[in-house]
Amino acid sequence: GDSVTQMEGPVTLSEEAFLTINCTYTATGYPSLFWYVQYPGEGLQLLLKATKADDKGSNKGFEATYRKETTSFHLEKGSVQVSDSAVYFCALSGAGYALNFGKGTSLLVTP
Amino acid sequence: KAGVTQTPRYLIKTRGQQVTLSCSPISGHRSVSWYQQTPGQGLQFLFEYFSETQRNKGNFPGRFSGRQFSNSRSEMNVSTLELGDSALYLCASSWGAGLAESEQYFGPGTRLTVT
């Protein structure tokens, strides 16, 4: 079945450092791919998405490119801020109406 | 515009009891999905409703059930609670089209503790 694998962390970075969170997937067909973020005590928020191969999703300085050849959707940000500290989830959606999530990656950014 | 609301936010129950959680979607949204979040299993899909019909169901035992009302509000019920049902239960709403076209908005969750 469909699945998502992402680095679990925790990842600790200094402010203004470069961020990469790896995400790979296994799916039949052509899924849509998503990154969600969960701040402490809150629900999930959609950060960005890509619906077909080679699409690049971007939002708030975060980017991810849908790579079909490597079945990957890595999240990147050029310069992280303390306010980016959160848990990041990679997810995919196949033909149905359900999101299939990775385990989440905890990010801590220190001043 | 009000977001997705879930009630109650926190709940403590005893093994063997049953529990009902409520979710009010964003106004105009017709699809409601439920997810269970635990440290061990992560986020797992429970079920999704659209216009009072269950369109999709995850791999959970029959003790987990849900329903949606004509105003799109949804409830989920867990009967005969087990310790392993302790989790954060998240509700999400969307317009109802596929997830590629229709963003899901999540509520803050209900934290269920089973003792």
Interface residues (C-beta under 8 A of the other chain):
Chain A: S32 F34 Y36 G41 E42 G43 L44 Q45 L46 K49 T51 F89 A91 S93 A95 G96 Y97 A98 L99 N100 F101 G102 K103 G104
Chain B: V4 S31 S33 Y35 G42 L43 Q44 F45 E48 F50 R55 N56 G58 L90 A92 G98 L99 A100 E103 Q104 Y105 F106 G107 P108 G109
